[in-house]
Amino acid sequence: MKKRKTLQDLTIKDNFLFGAVMSVEENCKGFLEMVLGFSIAQVVVSKEKSIVYHPEYKGVRLDIYAEDENHTHYNVEMQVKKKIALGKRSRYYHGQMVMEALASGEDYETLPDTVVIFVCDFDPFGERLYCYTFGNECKENKNVKLDDGSCTIFLSTKGENEEKVPQELVRFLKFVTADLGESEMDFQDELVKQFQETIHSIKTDREMGERYMIFEEMLREEKQEGRLEGRQEGRIEGRIEATKEAILELLEDLGEISEKLQDRIAGLETLEDLKALHKLAARAASLQAFEEDMERYLQSKGK
């Protein structure tokens, strides 16, 4: 049985600790300034929307919601394992922030700018960059911008282009990917030192220890309820997504998974097909062999 982590075992890339650190507004402000490259006068973290249980959102929220003095809304999330359709996940977050603004009485003309930031302990696009920044632009003319006020940023601990990004970002991402012992070293960086001090305070705070225990219990209950719900109501959506992720985890051991292959797997919606592909992935000697077997199987099913 896998040993359950205690609060003392956590590093910044564990969702609970990342959320606890980033809920300190000075930490969140420093992080956003580092990523965005400009000063922010004030950041307000919406604690009621972070690290709490929201039944309407199907589980425990692990992301951070914040707003700056210019009314820009931010969503920040740690991602340790590669998940299917991160782009669509980011679109969902942008939509949630916009809908909340509309619900609070905003007009379309005054909707806030929204920024979604994923901190990834993997390379989400395989280009070995520390930072991938996306905005909407015209395909026919890259100089024409849609200016819809949305921006999505993926940070990657697996980047290799140190000379093209700020060194403080590189140091922070090295801190993210560090193991427990390494994470306590001197990274020669003020923001990382600030985070380390906050982490020490969190780990020595009895209330935070109790909160982590409650958080863990909530996750266990959520998983148990999901299993019971699946058996009692025959709902298989969760099993479908879990099987897709299981397939990708097996394929990751064989090499870098192309975006085309990820999309192909993401587009499958029947558990029968996904179970068959999971067996093929478990037996595959290479990604090419898996793709060939997968196409033969899907063609036999008329897909």
C-alpha positions as CSV (number, residue, x, y, z in Angstrom):
1,M,0.0,0.0,0.0
2,K,1.3,3.4,-0.9
3,K,2.4,5.4,2.1
4,R,0.1,8.4,2.8
5,K,1.9,11.7,2.8
6,T,1.9,13.8,6.0
7,L,2.1,17.6,5.9
8,Q,5.8,17.4,6.7
9,D,6.3,15.3,3.5
10,L,4.9,17.9,1.1
11,T,6.7,20.2,-1.3
12,I,5.5,23.2,-3.2
13,K,4.3,21.0,-6.0
14,D,1.8,19.2,-3.8
15,N,-1.6,20.9,-4.4
16,F,-2.4,21.5,-0.7
17,L,0.9,23.2,0.1
18,F,0.9,25.2,-3.2
19,G,-2.5,26.5,-2.4
20,A,-1.7,27.3,1.2
21,V,1.5,29.2,0.1
22,M,-0.3,31.1,-2.7
23,S,-3.2,32.0,-0.5
24,V,-0.8,34.4,1.3
25,E,-1.4,37.5,-0.8
26,E,2.2,38.7,-0.7
27,N,3.3,35.4,-2.1
28,C,0.7,35.4,-4.8
29,K,1.7,39.0,-5.7
30,G,5.3,38.1,-6.0
31,F,4.5,35.0,-8.1
32,L,2.3,37.0,-10.5
33,E,4.9,39.8,-10.8
34,M,7.6,37.2,-11.6
35,V,5.5,35.4,-14.3
36,L,4.0,38.5,-15.9
37,G,7.1,40.7,-15.7
38,F,5.5,43.9,-14.3
39,S,4.7,45.3,-10.9
40,I,1.3,44.8,-9.2
41,A,0.2,47.2,-6.5
42,Q,-2.2,44.8,-4.7
43,V,-3.5,41.3,-5.0
44,V,-6.6,40.0,-3.3
45,V,-6.8,36.2,-3.0
46,S,-10.4,34.9,-2.9
47,K,-9.9,32.3,-0.1
48,E,-13.6,31.2,-0.3
49,K,-12.9,29.9,-3.8
50,S,-9.6,28.2,-3.0
51,I,-8.8,24.9,-1.4
52,V,-12.4,24.3,-0.3
53,Y,-15.1,21.9,-1.2
54,H,-17.6,22.9,-3.9
55,P,-20.2,20.3,-4.7
56,E,-21.3,22.2,-7.8
57,Y,-17.7,22.0,-9.2
58,K,-17.6,18.2,-8.6
59,G,-15.1,18.1,-5.8
60,V,-12.3,19.9,-4.0
61,R,-11.0,23.1,-5.6
62,L,-7.2,23.1,-5.6
63,D,-6.6,26.3,-7.6
64,I,-6.1,29.9,-6.6
65,Y,-8.4,32.7,-7.5
66,A,-7.0,36.3,-7.2
67,E,-7.7,39.8,-8.4
68,D,-5.4,42.8,-8.8
69,E,-6.0,46.5,-8.5
70,N,-6.8,46.8,-12.2
71,H,-9.7,44.3,-11.8
72,T,-7.8,41.6,-13.7
73,H,-8.8,38.1,-12.5
74,Y,-6.3,35.3,-12.1
75,N,-6.6,31.5,-11.8
76,V,-3.4,29.6,-10.8
77,E,-3.1,25.9,-10.6
78,M,-0.3,23.3,-10.0
79,Q,-0.3,20.4,-12.4
80,V,2.0,17.5,-11.6
81,K,0.7,14.9,-14.1
82,K,-0.1,15.6,-17.7
83,K,-3.9,15.7,-18.2
84,I,-5.9,15.4,-21.4
85,A,-7.0,18.7,-23.1
86,L,-5.3,21.2,-20.9
87,G,-6.2,23.9,-23.4
88,K,-9.9,23.1,-22.9
89,R,-9.4,23.1,-19.2
90,S,-8.0,26.6,-19.4
91,R,-11.0,27.7,-21.5
92,Y,-13.3,26.4,-18.8
93,Y,-11.4,28.5,-16.1
94,H,-11.6,31.6,-18.3
95,G,-15.3,31.0,-18.7
96,Q,-15.9,30.5,-15.0
97,M,-14.2,33.8,-14.2
98,V,-16.2,35.6,-16.8
99,M,-19.5,34.1,-15.7
100,E,-18.8,35.0,-12.1
101,A,-18.2,38.6,-13.2
102,L,-21.5,38.7,-15.2
103,A,-23.3,37.2,-12.2
104,S,-22.0,40.1,-10.1
105,G,-23.6,42.6,-12.5
106,E,-20.8,43.4,-14.9
107,D,-21.6,44.5,-18.5
108,Y,-19.9,42.9,-21.4
109,E,-18.0,46.1,-22.1
110,T,-16.5,46.1,-18.5
111,L,-15.7,42.4,-18.2
112,P,-12.3,41.9,-16.5
113,D,-9.2,40.6,-18.2
114,T,-8.6,37.0,-17.2
115,V,-5.3,35.2,-16.8
116,V,-5.0,31.4,-16.3
117,I,-1.6,30.1,-15.2
118,F,-0.7,26.4,-15.0
119,V,2.5,25.5,-13.2
120,C,3.5,22.1,-14.8
121,D,6.0,19.6,-13.6
122,F,6.2,18.3,-17.2
123,D,6.5,19.8,-20.6
124,P,2.9,20.4,-21.8
125,F,3.9,20.9,-25.5
126,G,7.2,19.1,-25.9
127,E,9.1,22.2,-27.1
128,R,11.5,22.4,-24.1
129,L,10.4,25.9,-23.1
130,Y,10.1,27.2,-19.6
131,C,7.1,29.3,-20.5
132,Y,4.3,29.1,-23.1
133,T,2.0,32.1,-23.4
134,F,-1.2,32.1,-25.4
135,G,-3.5,34.8,-26.6
136,N,-6.0,35.1,-29.4
137,E,-4.7,36.3,-32.7
138,C,-5.7,36.3,-36.4
139,K,-4.5,33.3,-38.4
140,E,-4.2,35.3,-41.6
141,N,-2.3,38.1,-40.0
142,K,-0.4,37.6,-36.7
143,N,-0.2,41.3,-36.1
144,V,-4.0,41.5,-35.7
145,K,-5.1,40.7,-32.1
146,L,-8.6,39.9,-31.0
147,D,-7.9,41.7,-27.7
148,D,-10.6,39.7,-25.8
149,G,-8.8,40.2,-22.5
150,S,-7.8,36.5,-22.0
151,C,-4.3,35.1,-21.6
152,T,-3.2,31.6,-20.7
153,I,0.3,30.7,-19.5
154,F,1.9,27.3,-19.0
155,L,5.1,27.2,-17.0
156,S,7.2,24.0,-17.4
157,T,9.9,22.7,-15.1
158,K,11.3,20.8,-18.0
159,G,12.4,23.9,-20.0
160,E,15.9,24.3,-21.5
161,N,15.9,27.9,-22.8
162,E,17.3,29.6,-19.8
163,E,18.9,32.4,-21.8
164,K,15.4,33.5,-23.0
165,V,13.5,33.8,-19.8
166,P,14.1,35.7,-16.5
167,Q,16.5,33.8,-14.2
168,E,14.1,34.2,-11.2
169,L,11.6,32.1,-13.2
170,V,14.1,29.4,-13.8
171,R,15.1,29.3,-10.1
172,F,11.4,29.1,-9.1
173,L,10.7,26.2,-11.5
174,K,13.8,24.4,-10.2
175,F,12.4,24.9,-6.7
176,V,9.1,23.4,-7.9
177,T,10.6,20.2,-9.3
178,A,13.0,19.7,-6.3
179,D,12.4,16.8,-3.9
180,L,11.9,17.4,-0.2
181,G,15.5,17.6,0.7
182,E,16.5,19.7,-2.3
183,S,13.6,22.1,-1.7
184,E,15.2,23.3,1.5
185,M,18.4,24.4,-0.2
186,D,19.4,28.0,-0.9
187,F,18.3,28.8,-4.4
188,Q,19.8,32.3,-4.2
189,D,16.3,33.8,-4.9
190,E,14.2,36.1,-2.8
191,L,10.8,34.8,-3.8
192,V,11.8,31.2,-3.3
193,K,13.2,32.1,0.1
194,Q,9.9,33.8,0.9
195,F,8.1,30.7,-0.1
196,Q,10.4,28.5,2.0
197,E,9.7,30.6,5.0
198,T,6.0,30.4,4.5
199,I,6.2,26.6,4.1
200,H,8.1,26.3,7.4
201,S,5.4,28.3,9.1
202,I,2.7,26.1,7.5
203,K,4.4,22.9,8.6
204,T,4.7,24.1,12.2
205,D,1.2,25.4,12.5
206,R,-1.1,23.0,14.3
207,E,-4.2,24.5,12.6
208,M,-2.7,23.9,9.2
209,G,-1.9,20.3,10.1
210,E,-5.6,19.8,11.1
211,R,-6.7,21.5,7.9
212,Y,-4.5,19.2,5.8
213,M,-6.0,16.1,7.6
214,I,-9.5,17.4,6.8
215,F,-8.5,18.0,3.2
216,E,-7.1,14.5,2.9
217,E,-10.3,13.1,4.3
218,M,-12.4,15.1,1.9
219,L,-10.4,13.7,-1.0
220,R,-10.9,10.1,0.3
221,E,-14.6,10.7,0.7
222,E,-14.9,12.2,-2.7
223,K,-13.2,9.2,-4.3
224,Q,-15.3,6.8,-2.3
225,E,-18.5,8.6,-3.2
226,G,-17.4,8.6,-6.8
227,R,-17.0,4.8,-6.7
228,L,-20.3,4.3,-5.0
229,E,-22.1,6.7,-7.4
230,G,-20.6,4.8,-10.3
231,R,-21.9,1.5,-9.0
232,Q,-25.3,2.7,-7.9
233,E,-26.2,5.0,-10.8
234,G,-24.2,3.4,-13.6
235,R,-22.4,6.7,-14.3
236,I,-19.2,6.0,-16.2
237,E,-17.9,9.5,-17.1
238,G,-15.3,9.4,-14.3
239,R,-14.2,5.9,-15.4
240,I,-13.8,7.1,-19.0
241,E,-11.6,10.0,-18.0
242,A,-9.6,7.8,-15.6
243,T,-9.0,5.3,-18.3
244,K,-7.8,7.9,-20.8
245,E,-5.3,9.2,-18.2
246,A,-4.2,5.6,-17.5
247,I,-3.5,5.1,-21.2
248,L,-1.5,8.2,-21.4
249,E,0.6,7.3,-18.3
250,L,1.5,4.0,-20.0
251,L,2.4,5.7,-23.2
252,E,4.5,8.3,-21.5
253,D,6.9,5.5,-20.6
254,L,7.4,4.9,-24.3
255,G,8.3,8.4,-25.3
256,E,6.9,11.9,-26.0
257,I,3.2,11.6,-26.9
258,S,2.2,13.7,-30.0
259,E,-0.6,16.2,-29.7
260,K,-2.4,14.3,-32.5
261,L,-2.3,11.1,-30.5
262,Q,-3.5,12.8,-27.4
263,D,-6.5,14.4,-29.3
264,R,-7.3,11.0,-30.8
265,I,-7.5,9.4,-27.4
266,A,-9.4,12.4,-25.9
267,G,-12.1,12.1,-28.7
268,L,-13.0,8.5,-27.7
269,E,-16.1,8.4,-25.5
270,T,-16.9,4.7,-24.9
271,L,-15.4,2.7,-22.0
272,E,-15.3,-0.4,-24.2
273,D,-12.9,1.2,-26.7
274,L,-10.8,2.8,-24.0
275,K,-10.4,-0.5,-22.1
276,A,-9.3,-2.1,-25.4
277,L,-6.7,0.7,-26.0
278,H,-5.5,0.4,-22.4
279,K,-4.7,-3.3,-23.0
280,L,-2.9,-2.3,-26.3
281,A,-0.9,0.4,-24.4
282,A,0.2,-2.1,-21.8
283,R,1.5,-4.5,-24.4
284,A,3.0,-1.9,-26.8
285,A,6.7,-2.0,-27.4
286,S,6.7,1.6,-28.9
287,L,4.4,4.5,-29.5
288,Q,4.4,3.7,-33.3
289,A,3.4,0.1,-32.5
290,F,0.6,1.4,-30.3
291,E,-0.7,3.8,-32.9
292,E,-0.8,1.1,-35.6
293,D,-2.6,-1.3,-33.2
294,M,-5.0,1.4,-32.2
295,E,-5.9,2.4,-35.8
296,R,-6.5,-1.2,-36.7
297,Y,-8.8,-1.7,-33.7
298,L,-10.7,1.6,-34.3
299,Q,-11.1,0.8,-38.0
300,S,-12.6,-2.6,-37.1
301,K,-15.1,-0.7,-35.1
302,G,-15.8,1.7,-37.9
303,K,-14.2,4.7,-36.2
